[in-house]
């Protein structure tokens, strides 16, 4: 993620989605905290997060990216990449 400029609003929106699904306070979703280790997230919740991100941001995330949706920072990178792909396709 070294070349990504962090959009604070996008980061906050992603954190809210993750917190809602994990049923934790948004303040407990930290940038590098592992959802599995810190919040006992399971694979079903990972799929729910992926689906909510797709709906919330009108993007498509390849299921192969599911293992990357484990921290806020990595999830942000996945969403940013999907948004760029939408923009590159002229949508």
C-alpha positions in Angstrom: 0.0 0.0 0.0 3.0 2.3 -0.2 1.6 4.3 -3.2 -1.9 4.8 -1.9 -3.0 8.1 -0.5 -5.4 7.4 2.4 -8.9 8.9 2.0 -10.1 9.5 5.5 -13.7 9.5 4.6 -13.4 6.1 2.8 -11.4 4.7 5.7 -14.1 5.7 8.1 -16.9 4.2 5.9 -15.0 0.9 5.7 -14.4 0.9 9.4 -18.1 1.5 10.1 -19.1 -1.4 7.8 -16.6 -3.7 9.4 -17.6 -2.7 12.9 -21.3 -3.3 12.2 -20.7 -6.8 10.9 -18.3 -7.7 13.7 -20.6 -6.1 16.2 -17.9 -4.0 17.8 -17.5 -0.3 18.4 -16.0 1.5 15.3 -13.2 2.8 17.6 -12.1 -0.8 18.2 -11.4 -1.4 14.5 -7.8 -0.3 14.2 -5.7 0.2 11.1 -3.5 -2.8 11.5 -5.6 -4.9 14.0 -6.4 -8.4 12.7 -10.2 -8.9 12.6 -9.7 -12.6 13.4 -7.4 -12.1 16.3 -8.9 -9.0 17.9 -12.6 -9.6 17.2 -12.9 -13.3 16.6 -14.1 -12.8 13.1 -14.8 -16.0 11.2 -15.0 -16.8 7.5 -18.7 -16.1 7.2 -18.2 -12.6 8.6 -15.4 -12.1 6.1 -17.9 -12.9 3.3 -20.4 -10.6 4.9 -17.8 -7.8 5.0 -16.9 -8.4 1.3 -20.6 -8.3 0.3 -21.3 -5.2 2.3 -18.3 -3.4 0.8 -19.5 -4.3 -2.7 -23.0 -3.0 -2.0 -21.8 0.1 -0.1 -19.3 1.2 -2.7 -21.0 -0.2 -5.9 -17.9 -2.2 -6.7 -17.0 -5.8 -7.4 -14.4 -7.6 -5.3 -13.1 -10.9 -6.5 -13.7 -13.7 -4.0 -10.0 -14.5 -4.2 -9.3 -11.3 -2.3 -11.2 -12.5 0.7 -8.0 -13.6 2.5 -6.9 -9.9 2.3 -9.9 -8.6 4.2 -8.4 -9.2 7.6 -7.2 -5.7 8.7 -8.6 -2.2 8.0 -5.5 -1.3 6.1 -5.6 -4.3 3.8 -9.4 -4.0 3.4 -8.9 -0.3 2.4 -6.4 -1.4 -0.3 -8.8 -4.0 -1.7 -11.6 -1.4 -1.9 -9.4 1.3 -3.4 -8.2 -1.2 -6.0 -11.8 -2.2 -6.9 -12.8 1.5 -7.1 -9.9 2.2 -9.5 -11.0 -0.8 -11.6 -14.5 0.7 -11.8 -13.0 4.1 -12.8 -10.7 2.5 -15.4 -13.7 0.8 -17.0 -15.5 4.1 -17.4 -18.3 3.3 -15.0 
